[in-house]
Amino acid sequence: MSKKLKIAIAGNPNSGKTTIFNNLTGARQHVGNYPGVTVEKIEGYSKYAGYHLTIVDLPGIYSLTAHSLDELVARNYILDEKPDVVIDIVDTSNLERNLYLSTQLMELGVKMVIALNMWDIAKNLGLEIDHERLSQLLGVPCVPTIATKKEGMDELLQKVIALHEGKIFYHPTPINYGREIEEGISKIEEILKLEEPLLKRYPSRWLAVKLLEKDEDIYEKVKKTSSGERILQTAEKSIEHLKGIFGEEPEAVIPDKRYGFISGACSTVITRSYELRHTLSDKIDRIFLNRVLGLPIFFFLMWIMFKAIFRLSEPFTQGIENLMTWIGKLVGSFFPEGSIIKSLIVDGIIGGVGSVLTFVPVIFLLFFFIAILEDSGYLARAAFLMDRIMNRIGLHGRSFIPLLLGFGCNVPAIMATRVIDDRKSRLITILVNPFMSCGARLPVYTLFVGTFFSPRQAGNILFSLYLLGILVAMGMSYLFRRLMFKGESAPFVMELPPYRLPTLKGVLIHMWERGVVYLKKAGTIIFAGCMLIWFLSHFPPMPEEGNSKIQLEKSYAGKIGKFITPVFKPLGFGEWKTSIALIAGFIAKELVVGTLGTLYGKEETSLREMLKNDVYPDGSKVWSPLSSYSFLIFILLYIPCIATIAVIYRETQSLTWPLFTAFYTTALAWITSFLFYQTGKFLLSFIDNLGF
Amino acid sequence: MVPLSLLPPGKEAVIIEIRGGMGWRRRLMELGLMEGMKIKVIQRLFPGPVVIAVGNARVVLGFGMAQRIMVREV
């Protein structure tokens, strides 16, 4: 049997991590998520010098704090899974910064090899680096590599194996945090000896440093142990003591000491005469980030993207719709006409699944294009370009991407707000996200716009709804910043990746990751919602079989609908079927169309005809262009779907924000629709009176 | 010594001082921005964010941040 070796690859974003991973593993890879979190985990396999290698590509990170999910995932992987060797990929042209992560990895007590990647670029910039001296100073083997040219890969693996077999003397240099902090560390290490099991999992010096840094994750873990209270007391005493000495939290002093260690090491190994050169990416950015051209190019790209999404998704959506109708007819033919079982299966189950499936194309296509933008490096540029506009509404560039994702599905969009590093900005971004009109609302728009407006107007009407959503989001964001979350937004800092040609595989992975969130929600909540609506509209069963209209009116759904209808009367759609559809829309927006379909009954004529001809008891028409647009405004703005509310709860860890969102969006929707409809009605009657 | 926000694209400079709280200084350090580092302005949307080169990396800084980084032109 051949020997096994587990290697983890760590490093900063854009350090060439993925390229090295691909060089080392070849084609056989497995993509999944880390247990419990949706952070991508890629595993690759290979053979080298009689070893079966399993290589894991950890998320790209700058540090190992507990502040970000990626960092926590990477560090827990190393601590829990205990890979045999960690390869730390370092961008040599930016050595100080990259070594910051390396020093923290060194403290985790794993065996590691540092790959001094982009060696050629560092040389071109005029940096001469003595890598052997660096290896001695850090006590960690360092190997120069050029991932893009596959140089240094052999040397890297040789070092990994030599290290694993104990053929290299391995002794990472401990960072000296200075007398006072070191005393604190020893005190905490002393008391940590009480907790044997904890020390089996974590190196004691690392635990002590993390406690001094007030690392939340470690605090929680220590708290749970039997001597947790005592350990935390000792740590807090040390922190207080150090605060007295430094006038600052040790949390602030410790990173300074790390950097001190790094700059000491770097100044001895680097000879610089260094020159910052323009790269190809910079040349492209001269156009894409140009102060005059940048924004128009961006809006043009967005316009193309949305155009393409709706064009490309149409045949798929149509195909799925036809397929579901066909299946419904086929399955229905096995059951007697008018039976409740047939209705359950055809209208309930098949109709429910169908209403879920028809939105898959739009949502997946949107995530496909976003993934292309993201992987090519352009999405980060969009954040740069939008920063000034976002500033006006009290946010900064980083909030832009979650808002853009909202056009697909608000659920992954709200999850994406995790990249925003200050809480106030993040909350505002979450609260206004539902106004980014998601893909599930589109079918409701197309149904009504297609029915009550000419094909020539349709495009503009549709666009106006999206625009209205954006404007409301901007206005509310401005108000939230002014009224509820006062104070400046946190400074905007982020790394700009170089432009890259996206790979199909990478794009598909990213699309799948976000799309699956939608599918999961669709598979459960939406389907359950469909069944509930079916039940409410078919029970209690009426004796007059076959007369679906009477059945509906007398059903639970009809009763509920009629009860709340007066609320919608002043908005122009005081009709019980619409009221039920709106309730269904709380479960999932796409259900609005499906519910209207069920309630109007699809069989005789098309839903569009039914809508056009529907009348109130007094004989007047239910729908007009005015009332249908008022209805669409309401659909755009009112309570987001239950999955969105649930994700707001999960991301904010409080009941306040989901409830607040549910309430304020609905109130805003009612007011906006009311103002629109009443003004419209007044203007129309005014024009009529003029005698046109 | 001038704030980074005032440097036009193409200019190179050395960071002299970073003004602001520890949390933000640390964020900047993680991105390789600290006293003594040489940087170059690549692009800016004055008064708005700037893109600077630090080693081989490109970093975006909001206007507020760029105003708090004091640099000396080289």
Boltz contact constraints between the chains, C-beta under 6 A:
constraints:
  - contact:
      token1: [A, 62]
      token2: [B, 30]
      max_distance: 6.0
  - contact:
      token1: [A, 63]
      token2: [B, 30]
      max_distance: 6.0
  - contact:
      token1: [A, 91]
      token2: [B, 56]
      max_distance: 6.0
  - contact:
      token1: [A, 93]
      token2: [B, 55]
      max_distance: 6.0
  - contact:
      token1: [A, 93]
      token2: [B, 56]
      max_distance: 6.0
  - contact:
      token1: [A, 94]
      token2: [B, 32]
      max_distance: 6.0
  - contact:
      token1: [A, 94]
      token2: [B, 55]
      max_distance: 6.0
  - contact:
      token1: [A, 94]
      token2: [B, 56]
      max_distance: 6.0
  - contact:
      token1: [A, 94]
      token2: [B, 57]
      max_distance: 6.0
  - contact:
      token1: [A, 97]
      token2: [B, 32]
      max_distance: 6.0
  - contact:
      token1: [A, 121]
      token2: [B, 56]
      max_distance: 6.0
  - contact:
      token1: [A, 252]
      token2: [B, 22]
      max_distance: 6.0
  - contact:
      token1: [A, 255]
      token2: [B, 26]
      max_distance: 6.0
  - contact:
      token1: [A, 276]
      token2: [B, 40]
      max_distance: 6.0
  - contact:
      token1: [A, 276]
      token2: [B, 53]
      max_distance: 6.0
  - contact:
      token1: [A, 282]
      token2: [B, 42]
      max_distance: 6.0
  - contact:
      token1: [A, 285]
      token2: [B, 43]
      max_distance: 6.0
  - contact:
      token1: [A, 289]
      token2: [B, 43]
      max_distance: 6.0
  - contact:
      token1: [A, 291]
      token2: [B, 45]
      max_distance: 6.0
  - contact:
      token1: [A, 384]
      token2: [B, 49]
      max_distance: 6.0
  - contact:
      token1: [A, 384]
      token2: [B, 60]
      max_distance: 6.0
  - contact:
      token1: [A, 387]
      token2: [B, 48]
      max_distance: 6.0
  - contact:
      token1: [A, 387]
      token2: [B, 49]
      max_distance: 6.0
  - contact:
      token1: [A, 388]
      token2: [B, 48]
      max_distance: 6.0
  - contact:
      token1: [A, 396]
      token2: [B, 62]
      max_distance: 6.0
  - contact:
      token1: [A, 491]
      token2: [B, 24]
      max_distance: 6.0
  - contact:
      token1: [A, 491]
      token2: [B, 62]
      max_distance: 6.0
  - contact:
      token1: [A, 491]
      token2: [B, 64]
      max_distance: 6.0
  - contact:
      token1: [A, 491]
      token2: [B, 65]
      max_distance: 6.0
  - contact:
      token1: [A, 492]
      token2: [B, 62]
      max_distance: 6.0
  - contact:
      token1: [A, 493]
      token2: [B, 27]
      max_distance: 6.0
  - contact:
      token1: [A, 493]
      token2: [B, 61]
      max_distance: 6.0
  - contact:
      token1: [A, 493]
      token2: [B, 65]
      max_distance: 6.0
  - contact:
      token1: [A, 494]
      token2: [B, 60]
      max_distance: 6.0
  - contact:
      token1: [A, 495]
      token2: [B, 57]
      max_distance: 6.0
  - contact:
      token1: [A, 495]
      token2: [B, 59]
      max_distance: 6.0
  - contact:
      token1: [A, 496]
      token2: [B, 51]
      max_distance: 6.0
  - contact:
      token1: [A, 496]
      token2: [B, 58]
      max_distance: 6.0
  - contact:
      token1: [A, 496]
      token2: [B, 60]
      max_distance: 6.0
